[in-house]
C-alpha cells in the first residue's frame, strides 16, 4: 500500500514508521491516523517485522492536530473538523483506529521523539512500549488550552505511565515542557542528542530483535499493559501459569535454553502469525 502522510521502511527486521508531513511539523490528520492504523496492522501480520520504531520527519515528531481550518479545525458540524476527527482517531470496542492497532500490536514498539510532540502528537504515541527523546523534543498535553479534553485514550494511558499526580499537573496546566522534564516525570526513559536518536532507537530495537522470541514478546507486552494497573495479581496468575506451561514444551524454549548453554545467539522458530498459544487473546473471552 502507498502512503501519503507516513513512510513505511523495513530493514533488519525493524520497521520504521515515519510521520511524514514535515512542512506542517507532521501535524495530525484523519488520513494520517488511518494510514498509521493500517501500517501497524500490516506490521502485526508480518513475521519479518520484529520491532516497530515510530518517529517524525524533519524538525518535529507531531505538532498536534492540523489547524489549517482555523477556529473551525475541530468543528465536525461545520465540516472542517473531519480533518482532525475520523478514521483512526477514536477507537471503539472492536479495537479500531491507531490506538487499538498500537495497543494490540504483537510487536515491541519504540517511540523516538525527534522534536515537538504536542496534543495528539504525544497521545498517539502513549501506547508504545519504550519511549526515548532527542534533547530537542518538546511535549505538551495542551487540550484544556484549546477547550478540549485529553483524547486517544490518554486519560487511561498517561496516569499508568507517569502516575496520577504528574498526569494531572501536565494536563491541567496544558504547559509545554522539555525532554529533561519528560525524563524526570517518567514519560520517556532516556534523552539523547539529536543525531543519536535514531541510532539509539535502532540499537534498542536490535537488542530485542536479535535476542528475544517473537511469541514471548507478543504475550509479555500484552500481559504488562493489561495487568500492570490491576489491584490484585489473580487475573495475571490465571494467565501466566497456563502460558508458561504451554510454552515450556515448544521449540522456542528449547532453542532459548540451548542458545544460552551453548553461548550463541538464539534463532527462535516460533511465529506470531500461527504460533500463539491457546487462550490468546484472553481479554476477548466472553465478548
Backbone bond lengths (Angstrom), bond angles and torsions (degrees), N, CA, C in turn:
res aa  C-N    CA-C-N  psi(-1)  N-CA   C-N-CA  omega(-1)  CA-C   N-CA-C  phi
1 X - - - 1.459 - - 1.516 111.03 -
2 X 1.338 116.76 138.45 1.448 120.35 175.69 1.516 110.75 -87.25
3 X 1.325 116.12 143.75 1.457 121.17 -179.94 1.523 109.29 -118.33
4 X 1.329 116.33 148.20 1.454 121.77 178.73 1.519 112.62 -106.98
5 X 1.329 117.39 -26.61 1.469 119.97 -174.44 1.522 113.33 -114.77
6 X 1.322 118.13 -4.00 1.456 121.93 177.58 1.527 108.94 -138.13
7 X 1.335 116.61 164.37 1.466 122.11 169.65 1.523 108.58 -115.80
8 X 1.318 116.10 145.83 1.468 123.32 -177.62 1.520 106.88 -125.97
9 X 1.359 117.16 108.94 1.466 121.27 -174.05 1.528 110.11 -134.46
10 X 1.335 115.68 122.32 1.465 121.13 -179.89 1.521 109.55 -110.50
11 X 1.318 116.06 129.74 1.459 122.45 176.26 1.523 108.88 -149.13
12 X 1.327 116.40 129.32 1.468 121.94 178.57 1.527 111.85 55.87
13 X 1.342 116.10 40.91 1.465 123.21 177.93 1.536 113.39 68.61
14 X 1.329 116.46 13.13 1.461 122.19 178.40 1.517 108.27 -114.55
15 X 1.327 116.68 123.03 1.452 122.20 175.21 1.519 109.41 -94.39
16 X 1.314 116.41 127.79 1.452 121.25 171.67 1.522 108.30 -108.39
17 X 1.327 115.87 116.58 1.463 122.09 174.29 1.526 106.85 -101.13
18 X 1.327 115.72 118.08 1.460 121.18 -176.60 1.520 110.00 -112.09
19 X 1.330 117.21 120.42 1.458 121.17 172.58 1.523 106.98 -65.03
20 X 1.336 116.99 126.30 1.464 119.31 -163.35 1.525 112.70 -130.56
21 X 1.329 115.45 64.58 1.465 122.25 168.41 1.541 107.22 -131.54
22 X 1.332 117.11 60.36 1.467 119.76 -170.45 1.514 113.95 -60.29
23 X 1.343 117.51 -28.73 1.458 119.35 179.62 1.523 112.08 -67.79
24 X 1.335 116.75 -17.10 1.464 123.27 177.40 1.534 111.28 -114.26
25 X 1.333 117.35 20.26 1.465 122.19 -174.16 1.534 110.43 53.49
26 X 1.353 115.09 35.06 1.469 123.02 177.85 1.526 112.44 59.07
27 X 1.339 116.24 35.89 1.460 120.76 179.11 1.522 110.21 -57.17
28 X 1.321 114.66 140.82 1.466 122.22 -174.46 1.523 112.10 -74.75
29 X 1.331 116.14 139.97 1.456 123.58 168.69 1.522 108.26 -132.81
30 X 1.323 116.37 165.60 1.461 120.15 177.02 1.528 110.87 -60.17
31 X 1.334 116.66 -34.29 1.467 119.26 177.50 1.522 110.39 -63.56
32 X 1.330 117.32 -42.02 1.462 120.10 177.63 1.524 110.56 -60.67
33 X 1.338 116.96 -43.23 1.456 120.03 178.77 1.508 112.08 -60.65
34 X 1.341 117.00 -42.57 1.460 121.06 179.72 1.521 111.14 -66.25
35 X 1.335 117.07 -41.29 1.464 120.10 179.77 1.517 111.11 -68.73
36 X 1.323 116.84 -37.34 1.457 120.30 177.44 1.526 110.68 -64.29
37 X 1.332 117.30 -42.83 1.463 120.67 178.14 1.519 110.72 -61.62
38 X 1.327 116.95 -44.39 1.462 120.35 -179.30 1.523 111.23 -64.52
39 X 1.332 116.81 -40.69 1.458 120.80 -179.94 1.526 111.31 -63.69
40 X 1.320 117.27 -40.99 1.463 121.19 179.89 1.524 111.17 -68.28
41 X 1.313 117.81 -39.28 1.462 121.06 176.93 1.521 110.62 -66.50
42 X 1.320 116.39 -37.90 1.466 121.28 176.45 1.526 110.85 -62.83
43 X 1.324 116.19 -45.09 1.466 120.30 178.73 1.520 111.30 -64.67
44 X 1.325 116.80 -38.28 1.454 121.48 -178.70 1.521 111.41 -60.79
45 X 1.330 116.38 -33.00 1.465 121.23 -177.40 1.523 112.81 -88.87
46 X 1.324 118.18 -5.31 1.460 122.72 -174.30 1.527 109.88 -101.91
47 X 1.330 116.74 110.82 1.465 120.36 -179.05 1.523 112.71 -68.32
48 X 1.322 117.69 -15.12 1.463 120.75 178.07 1.527 112.28 -81.35
49 X 1.324 117.40 -8.51 1.466 121.66 175.11 1.516 108.50 -100.42
50 X 1.322 116.92 122.04 1.457 121.47 179.73 1.522 112.68 -104.74
51 X 1.327 117.07 -33.72 1.462 121.62 -176.41 1.522 108.31 -139.92
52 X 1.332 115.84 144.56 1.461 121.80 177.92 1.529 109.13 -115.44
53 X 1.327 116.20 127.23 1.462 122.37 172.84 1.522 107.77 -106.58
54 X 1.323 116.94 131.09 1.459 122.72 177.72 1.521 108.32 -113.71
55 X 1.340 117.10 123.93 1.456 121.14 -178.91 1.518 109.12 -147.58
56 X 1.332 116.59 -176.17 1.456 121.41 -178.80 1.513 111.54 -124.04
57 X 1.323 116.09 153.09 1.461 122.41 177.43 1.526 109.63 -86.18
58 X 1.317 116.85 141.01 1.449 120.77 174.47 1.515 113.99 78.57
59 X 1.340 116.74 -143.16 1.464 121.81 -171.56 1.516 113.54 -81.34
60 X 1.329 117.94 -18.14 1.456 119.82 -174.79 1.509 113.60 -123.04
61 X 1.325 115.14 153.99 1.470 120.15 169.22 1.524 107.72 -79.29
62 X 1.327 117.16 -62.71 1.461 122.56 173.02 1.521 107.25 -163.69
63 X 1.336 116.18 117.30 1.458 121.00 -174.06 1.521 113.31 -79.87
64 X 1.331 117.10 11.48 1.454 120.60 -179.70 1.507 111.24 103.14
65 X 1.317 116.21 -163.78 1.458 121.27 -178.10 1.526 110.68 -68.06
66 X 1.323 115.59 149.99 1.458 121.96 176.61 1.534 108.55 -69.27
67 X 1.332 116.60 119.59 1.461 121.33 -177.10 1.522 111.90 -104.82
68 X 1.329 116.82 23.24 1.461 119.61 -176.59 1.519 112.87 -64.77
69 X 1.348 118.09 -18.89 1.464 121.11 177.59 1.522 111.97 -86.39
70 X 1.316 117.46 5.98 1.452 121.06 177.21 1.517 112.48 68.32
71 X 1.321 116.77 -140.66 1.455 121.98 -174.92 1.521 112.99 -62.31
72 X 1.343 116.95 -18.79 1.472 120.77 -179.78 1.524 112.83 -94.56
73 X 1.333 117.12 12.71 1.461 120.09 -173.41 1.517 113.75 -59.53
74 X 1.347 117.87 -25.82 1.461 120.38 -178.48 1.536 112.37 -113.79
75 X 1.327 116.34 8.67 1.462 120.13 -176.05 1.526 110.00 -89.82
76 X 1.322 116.54 95.97 1.466 120.13 -178.62 1.527 111.01 -70.00
77 X 1.317 118.22 -25.29 1.470 120.69 178.87 1.520 110.94 -67.80
78 X 1.321 116.04 -31.23 1.460 120.11 179.29 1.517 112.15 -88.21
79 X 1.340 116.04 -6.14 1.458 120.08 177.40 1.511 114.08 97.36
80 X 1.338 118.29 -33.25 1.459 120.32 -176.27 1.515 112.08 -65.23
81 X 1.330 117.19 -31.08 1.457 120.49 -177.25 1.506 114.14 -65.21
82 X 1.320 118.04 -14.49 1.465 120.14 177.82 1.522 111.53 -62.82
83 X 1.342 116.30 -21.54 1.462 119.78 176.98 1.522 111.44 -63.82
84 X 1.327 116.75 -35.36 1.454 121.33 -174.47 1.524 113.76 -106.60
85 X 1.306 117.80 -18.22 1.457 121.33 175.86 1.515 107.66 -118.32
86 X 1.320 116.00 140.74 1.456 118.54 -179.93 1.494 109.99 152.89
87 X 1.324 116.29 -154.17 1.466 121.42 -175.25 1.517 110.34 -52.21
88 X 1.312 116.51 125.38 1.450 121.33 175.81 1.506 114.40 96.45
89 X 1.347 119.54 -17.40 1.464 119.60 -173.43 1.521 112.62 -86.93
90 X 1.317 117.58 -41.74 1.459 119.69 -171.61 1.515 110.91 -123.37
91 X 1.339 118.24 88.91 1.452 121.00 -178.98 1.515 111.96 -65.20
92 X 1.317 115.68 142.79 1.459 121.41 175.67 1.520 109.13 -110.58
93 X 1.314 116.77 -166.92 1.452 121.51 -169.62 1.505 115.21 -55.73
94 X 1.346 117.87 -27.50 1.454 119.63 -176.47 1.500 114.16 -82.12
95 X 1.332 118.57 5.70 1.457 119.91 179.97 1.511 112.49 79.27
96 X 1.322 118.56 30.48 1.452 122.39 -179.22 1.512 110.47 -78.36
97 X 1.319 115.98 161.94 1.451 120.88 174.56 1.516 113.43 83.48
98 X 1.342 114.70 173.29 1.459 118.81 -175.66 1.514 112.52 -67.96
99 X 1.341 118.51 -31.25 1.466 119.85 179.13 1.527 109.81 -64.51
100 X 1.327 116.64 -47.46 1.463 119.86 177.85 1.512 112.20 -63.25
101 X 1.340 116.81 -41.39 1.463 120.31 -179.40 1.520 111.30 -64.50
102 X 1.328 116.68 -39.39 1.466 120.26 -179.46 1.523 111.38 -74.12
103 X 1.320 116.64 -43.99 1.461 120.70 -178.22 1.526 111.44 -65.60
104 X 1.331 117.62 -40.00 1.459 121.59 -177.40 1.523 113.90 -86.97
105 X 1.306 117.49 -1.96 1.465 121.60 -177.18 1.525 110.90 -58.69
106 X 1.323 115.79 142.28 1.467 121.04 179.45 1.528 111.96 -93.79
107 X 1.318 116.97 6.17 1.460 121.62 179.65 1.528 109.72 -110.74
108 X 1.323 116.49 147.94 1.458 120.28 173.99 1.524 108.93 -63.23
109 X 1.335 116.56 142.67 1.461 120.80 -176.71 1.528 110.47 -127.98
110 X 1.320 115.12 140.54 1.461 122.34 -178.16 1.521 108.50 -129.25
111 X 1.330 117.60 128.16 1.457 121.77 171.69 1.521 108.09 -97.85
112 X 1.333 116.10 128.55 1.464 122.03 177.36 1.526 107.25 -116.43
113 X 1.334 116.08 99.37 1.464 121.75 -174.78 1.527 109.33 -82.48
114 X 1.318 116.04 106.05 1.459 121.24 -176.45 1.519 113.94 -90.15
115 X 1.349 117.10 -13.38 1.455 121.03 -177.80 1.509 109.57 -167.54
116 X 1.333 117.94 -156.50 1.461 120.63 -177.50 1.523 113.42 -53.67
117 X 1.338 115.90 133.50 1.467 124.06 175.79 1.517 106.10 -133.28
118 X 1.331 116.51 100.52 1.461 121.53 -167.60 1.524 109.60 -129.50
119 X 1.336 116.76 142.57 1.458 119.83 178.76 1.515 111.12 60.40
120 X 1.326 116.00 -129.66 1.462 119.23 176.91 1.522 111.20 -61.75
121 X 1.325 116.64 -19.17 1.457 120.22 177.89 1.512 114.05 -65.89
122 X 1.328 117.86 -21.86 1.459 120.97 172.39 1.522 110.89 -102.10
123 X 1.341 117.53 -38.26 1.465 117.78 -176.58 1.521 112.43 -66.81
124 X 1.336 118.56 -29.24 1.464 119.06 179.60 1.519 112.51 -65.90
125 X 1.347 117.08 -20.35 1.460 120.77 -178.12 1.518 113.42 -100.56
126 X 1.325 118.63 -3.07 1.464 120.00 -177.68 1.533 112.96 -60.02
127 X 1.354 120.76 -34.04 1.467 118.88 179.90 1.523 114.65 -74.24
128 X 1.345 119.18 -0.66 1.465 119.50 176.31 1.522 109.82 -69.34
129 X 1.327 116.42 154.84 1.466 121.63 -174.20 1.527 113.33 -81.08
130 X 1.317 116.01 -38.50 1.462 122.06 -176.73 1.514 107.43 -129.33
131 X 1.332 116.89 135.00 1.460 121.12 -177.43 1.521 109.11 -129.08
132 X 1.328 116.06 125.44 1.455 120.73 174.69 1.522 107.91 -127.84
133 X 1.318 116.55 158.42 1.463 119.97 -174.20 1.515 111.08 -136.55
134 X 1.317 114.94 145.58 1.456 121.81 165.50 1.523 108.80 -71.11
135 X 1.313 116.39 152.30 1.461 120.10 176.22 1.531 111.63 -64.23
136 X 1.330 116.66 -14.49 1.467 121.32 177.95 1.525 112.71 -88.36
137 X 1.318 118.04 -4.46 1.467 120.94 -177.21 1.526 110.96 -70.98
138 X 1.313 115.38 148.67 1.465 123.24 173.76 1.518 107.84 -134.69
139 X 1.321 117.08 148.94 1.460 121.59 -174.61 1.526 109.49 -132.19
140 X 1.324 115.40 155.57 1.452 118.94 176.10 1.515 112.11 -168.53
141 X 1.327 115.80 124.42 1.463 122.07 172.35 1.528 105.90 -94.44
142 X 1.319 116.32 78.99 1.459 122.98 -163.39 1.526 113.80 -91.47
143 X 1.304 118.73 11.36 1.466 122.07 -169.11 1.528 113.15 -57.60
144 X 1.322 117.62 -44.74 1.469 119.80 -178.50 1.517 111.65 -63.84
145 X 1.318 117.71 -26.51 1.460 121.09 177.43 1.532 112.05 -77.55
146 X 1.315 116.65 -9.46 1.467 121.11 176.50 1.530 111.25 -111.43
147 X 1.336 117.52 4.88 1.445 121.04 -178.28 1.514 113.50 78.00
148 X 1.339 116.88 18.76 1.460 122.67 -177.69 1.523 110.41 -112.04
149 X 1.321 116.66 -174.12 1.465 122.90 174.67 1.524 108.45 -123.77
150 X 1.321 118.30 156.72 1.463 120.48 175.09 1.527 110.54 -56.27
151 X 1.347 116.82 132.52 1.458 120.26 -175.96 1.525 110.71 -124.47
152 X 1.334 115.16 -167.18 1.463 122.03 -177.57 1.531 111.56 56.02
153 X 1.342 116.34 32.30 1.458 120.44 178.05 1.505 114.60 73.83
154 X 1.338 117.69 11.94 1.462 119.89 -172.52 1.520 113.70 -67.78
155 X 1.333 118.70 -23.88 1.469 120.08 175.99 1.515 111.29 -67.78
156 X 1.316 117.46 -17.83 1.471 122.47 174.42 1.522 110.38 -92.90
157 X 1.341 116.95 -45.64 1.465 120.44 -174.52 1.528 112.97 -72.42
158 X 1.338 117.11 -48.67 1.465 119.55 -169.52 1.522 113.61 -61.01
159 X 1.356 121.08 -47.16 1.474 118.85 178.54 1.516 112.97 -61.60
160 X 1.329 117.58 -30.09 1.469 120.62 179.10 1.518 111.55 -72.04
161 X 1.314 116.12 -27.85 1.456 120.23 -179.08 1.523 112.70 -85.15
162 X 1.337 117.24 -40.70 1.467 119.90 -171.42 1.522 113.54 -121.71
163 X 1.342 117.78 -3.12 1.451 121.06 -176.66 1.523 111.05 90.52
164 X 1.326 115.92 152.46 1.458 120.69 -175.59 1.535 113.00 -63.78
165 X 1.335 120.58 -45.20 1.463 118.96 -178.56 1.530 113.23 -58.56
166 X 1.337 116.67 -43.10 1.466 119.27 179.79 1.522 111.19 -68.92
167 X 1.331 117.08 -40.22 1.459 120.49 178.34 1.529 110.46 -61.03
168 X 1.330 116.64 -43.55 1.462 120.45 179.32 1.530 111.14 -63.48
169 X 1.302 116.90 -42.65 1.465 119.47 -178.31 1.522 110.90 -61.32
170 X 1.327 116.77 -46.92 1.462 119.85 -178.38 1.530 111.70 -68.38
171 X 1.334 117.20 -42.03 1.469 119.94 -175.66 1.529 112.76 -76.31
172 X 1.325 117.78 -35.53 1.464 119.63 -178.53 1.521 111.99 -75.92
173 X 1.309 117.61 -30.94 1.465 119.85 177.75 1.521 111.50 -83.92
174 X 1.333 116.28 -33.68 1.456 120.12 -176.64 1.509 113.61 67.57
175 X 1.333 117.31 13.39 1.458 121.15 -174.75 1.529 111.39 -75.63
176 X 1.324 115.56 155.10 1.455 121.36 171.83 1.528 108.88 -82.39
177 X 1.313 116.76 146.98 1.464 120.64 177.42 1.519 109.47 -145.76
178 X 1.311 114.87 158.43 1.447 121.10 -173.23 1.516 114.34 -90.26
179 X 1.327 114.09 -179.70 1.455 120.94 -176.01 1.523 112.55 -63.84
180 X 1.322 117.42 -36.92 1.467 119.54 -178.65 1.526 111.07 -67.99
181 X 1.328 117.54 -37.99 1.459 119.04 175.57 1.525 110.88 -67.29
182 X 1.326 116.52 -37.41 1.467 120.03 176.02 1.521 110.85 -61.55
183 X 1.321 116.56 -36.27 1.469 121.08 177.88 1.529 110.22 -69.38
184 X 1.320 117.22 -46.64 1.459 120.35 179.66 1.530 111.69 -63.19
185 X 1.313 116.62 -35.33 1.453 121.14 -178.95 1.519 114.59 -81.66
186 X 1.330 117.66 -7.23 1.456 120.88 177.08 1.512 115.10 88.94
187 X 1.343 117.28 7.73 1.463 119.41 179.04 1.518 111.34 -72.03
188 X 1.323 117.04 -37.97 1.472 122.07 175.59 1.522 108.57 -121.77
189 X 1.328 115.51 158.14 1.465 119.62 -176.60 1.517 112.97 -96.68
190 X 1.328 117.34 -17.54 1.457 119.75 176.19 1.526 110.12 -161.75
191 X 1.335 115.01 156.57 1.457 122.95 178.08 1.521 107.76 -124.00
192 X 1.327 116.08 132.86 1.463 121.25 -178.72 1.527 108.86 -130.44
193 X 1.316 116.17 166.89 1.462 120.33 176.06 1.531 109.56 -66.70
194 X 1.340 117.42 151.52 1.464 120.33 -174.75 1.514 114.91 -51.96
195 X 1.331 117.81 -41.76 1.465 119.08 -177.00 1.518 112.90 -75.12
196 X 1.327 117.51 -8.00 1.456 121.37 179.56 1.532 112.95 -102.91
197 X 1.339 117.18 -1.66 1.463 119.87 -172.96 1.530 112.48 -63.41
198 X 1.315 117.90 -58.27 1.463 119.06 -177.74 1.527 112.20 -68.91
199 X 1.349 120.22 -39.38 1.466 118.30 173.20 1.525 112.87 -56.74
200 X 1.337 117.15 -39.66 1.466 119.93 179.15 1.525 110.65 -68.80
201 X 1.332 116.95 -41.63 1.458 120.15 177.82 1.527 110.80 -60.64
202 X 1.321 116.23 -41.59 1.469 119.63 179.67 1.531 111.38 -69.94
203 X 1.328 116.84 -32.08 1.469 120.28 176.42 1.526 110.45 -63.16
204 X 1.335 116.00 -44.85 1.464 120.38 177.22 1.529 110.01 -63.24
205 X 1.337 115.79 -43.44 1.462 120.18 -178.91 1.526 111.56 -63.05
206 X 1.323 116.73 -41.85 1.474 119.74 179.38 1.523 111.33 -64.50
207 X 1.324 117.40 -38.67 1.463 120.84 178.06 1.523 110.57 -57.13
208 X 1.335 115.86 -41.18 1.462 120.55 178.61 1.520 110.54 -71.64
209 X 1.337 116.84 -48.95 1.463 121.40 -174.06 1.525 112.50 -63.44
210 X 1.328 116.38 -34.18 1.465 119.89 -173.36 1.524 113.78 -90.76
211 X 1.329 118.34 -14.54 1.468 119.08 -170.61 1.516 115.35 -126.95
212 X 1.325 118.08 -1.89 1.458 119.31 -175.80 1.525 111.28 -124.54
213 X 1.332 115.15 159.62 1.462 121.70 179.99 1.527 109.64 -88.39
214 X 1.334 118.37 131.69 1.467 120.75 -178.08 1.523 113.76 -55.65
215 X 1.323 117.67 -42.79 1.461 120.34 -178.68 1.524 110.44 -67.67
216 X 1.313 117.47 -39.14 1.463 121.04 176.98 1.520 111.32 -61.34
217 X 1.330 116.55 -42.37 1.461 120.34 178.73 1.519 110.56 -63.16
218 X 1.333 116.81 -45.32 1.468 120.91 -178.84 1.526 111.03 -58.56
219 X 1.328 116.65 -44.72 1.458 120.70 -179.36 1.526 111.77 -72.02
220 X 1.322 116.76 -42.55 1.459 121.21 -175.60 1.517 111.99 -62.77
221 X 1.340 117.38 -46.31 1.474 118.44 -177.45 1.525 110.70 -65.43
222 X 1.324 118.10 -36.11 1.463 119.84 178.01 1.526 111.57 -69.55
223 X 1.322 117.22 -40.16 1.466 120.16 179.37 1.523 111.17 -63.52
224 X 1.318 117.31 -43.66 1.462 120.09 -178.44 1.521 111.65 -68.80
225 X 1.328 117.33 -43.70 1.459 119.98 179.14 1.524 111.50 -64.22
226 X 1.328 117.20 -42.42 1.458 120.05 -170.86 1.529 113.04 -86.30
227 X 1.336 117.86 -27.88 1.464 119.52 -178.61 1.523 113.17 -101.91
228 X 1.330 117.10 -14.49 1.463 119.93 -173.10 1.515 114.78 -60.20
229 X 1.329 117.29 -26.68 1.461 120.10 -177.36 1.517 113.30 -102.78
230 X 1.328 117.66 1.96 1.459 119.14 -179.12 1.528 110.72 -73.59
231 X 1.325 115.65 149.69 1.465 120.53 -175.52 1.522 112.06 -76.14
232 X 1.326 117.82 -23.80 1.462 121.96 -176.59 1.526 110.33 -133.40
233 X 1.351 117.54 157.75 1.463 120.37 -175.48 1.519 114.75 -85.77
234 X 1.352 118.50 -0.26 1.463 119.38 -168.60 1.528 112.93 -66.13
235 X 1.317 116.93 -36.23 1.462 118.96 178.10 1.516 111.57 -63.81
236 X 1.331 116.27 -41.71 1.468 120.29 178.70 1.521 110.91 -65.84
237 X 1.335 116.79 -39.14 1.463 119.87 -179.59 1.523 112.17 -64.50
238 X 1.317 116.90 -31.26 1.461 119.98 178.41 1.529 111.76 -68.23
239 X 1.328 115.74 -22.40 1.458 120.47 -175.94 1.524 112.47 -102.68
240 X 1.338 117.41 -44.78 1.463 118.33 -171.14 1.526 112.93 -68.79
241 X 1.352 117.69 -34.86 1.463 119.67 178.40 1.521 113.13 -62.55
242 X 1.338 118.56 -54.46 1.468 119.98 177.52 1.521 113.31 -58.16
243 X 1.335 117.28 -39.22 1.462 118.62 178.90 1.525 111.18 -66.34
244 X 1.327 116.92 -42.51 1.465 119.80 179.14 1.522 111.42 -59.92
245 X 1.327 116.09 -41.84 1.475 119.53 179.15 1.522 111.36 -68.62
246 X 1.324 116.22 -40.15 1.467 119.26 179.94 1.522 111.33 -65.74
247 X 1.320 116.87 -40.55 1.458 120.31 -178.12 1.522 112.42 -75.47
248 X 1.336 117.16 -25.56 1.457 120.53 -175.29 1.517 114.60 -58.07
249 X 1.333 116.92 -27.88 1.465 120.61 -178.39 1.522 112.91 -96.08
250 X 1.332 117.64 3.45 1.465 120.14 -174.54 1.528 111.93 -85.28
251 X 1.329 113.57 164.35 1.463 120.17 177.95 1.523 111.25 -65.99
252 X 1.323 117.28 -27.39 1.466 119.54 179.08 1.521 111.44 -62.79
253 X 1.324 117.00 -46.47 1.461 119.91 -179.24 1.523 110.72 -66.09
254 X 1.318 116.82 -41.64 1.471 119.74 177.84 1.526 110.52 -60.81
255 X 1.332 116.34 -40.61 1.458 120.11 178.41 1.516 111.07 -67.92
256 X 1.331 117.72 -41.45 1.452 120.54 -179.89 1.516 112.56 -61.41
257 X 1.335 116.43 -42.98 1.466 120.60 179.10 1.525 110.30 -68.91
258 X 1.338 116.73 -44.18 1.470 120.36 -179.48 1.524 111.18 -61.27
259 X 1.340 116.60 -43.68 1.463 120.03 -179.55 1.529 110.91 -63.32
260 X 1.348 116.51 -38.64 1.460 120.07 178.28 1.529 110.44 -64.60
261 X 1.333 117.15 -46.77 1.464 120.32 -177.80 1.528 112.08 -68.26
262 X 1.323 115.73 -32.94 1.465 120.12 -178.34 1.524 112.78 -90.92
263 X 1.333 115.67 1.13 1.469 121.74 176.94 1.531 112.04 53.95
264 X 1.338 114.80 52.32 1.469 121.14 179.55 1.533 108.94 -138.02
265 X 1.324 116.99 161.79 1.469 119.32 176.95 1.528 110.08 -65.81
266 X 1.318 118.27 143.85 1.460 120.65 -179.72 1.528 111.75 -79.80
267 X 1.313 114.93 157.63 1.467 121.52 174.24 1.520 107.34 -132.64
268 X 1.312 116.17 82.95 1.456 121.48 -173.04 1.526 110.72 -73.50
269 X 1.341 117.64 127.94 1.468 120.43 -177.90 1.525 114.31 -84.77
270 X 1.328 118.97 -18.79 1.459 121.65 -174.85 1.524 112.71 -64.20
271 X 1.333 115.58 144.81 1.470 121.73 179.97 1.519 109.72 -126.78
272 X 1.313 116.22 138.86 1.461 118.74 -179.48 1.526 111.85 -71.47
273 X 1.332 117.18 -21.42 1.458 119.99 -177.76 1.524 112.34 -66.88
274 X 1.338 117.74 -29.92 1.468 119.40 -177.41 1.523 114.09 -143.00
275 X 1.346 117.81 10.64 1.449 119.41 -174.72 1.514 116.51 -120.19
276 X 1.326 117.93 9.70 1.458 119.41 -179.52 1.526 109.77 -67.97
277 X 1.323 117.27 137.95 1.471 120.17 -174.90 1.521 112.32 -71.43
278 X 1.324 115.34 160.73 1.462 121.15 175.85 1.523 109.29 -57.18
279 X 1.311 116.24 141.90 1.454 121.27 -177.91 1.506 113.60 99.78
280 X 1.316 117.72 -10.57 1.466 121.50 176.39 1.525 108.98 -100.54
281 X 1.322 119.32 132.86 1.468 128.54 -2.61 1.520 111.23 -85.55
282 X 1.315 116.70 120.87 1.462 121.84 -174.17 1.538 112.87 -67.57
283 X 1.330 117.42 -25.93 1.460 120.49 -174.70 1.535 112.30 -74.46
284 X 1.326 117.97 -8.24 1.459 119.59 179.33 1.532 112.47 -94.23
285 X 1.324 116.96 -2.02 1.465 119.86 -178.59 1.528 110.62 -61.60
286 X 1.306 115.37 130.21 1.452 120.74 177.70 1.506 114.86 82.64
287 X 1.375 117.21 1.76 1.462 119.84 179.37 1.507 110.20 -98.68
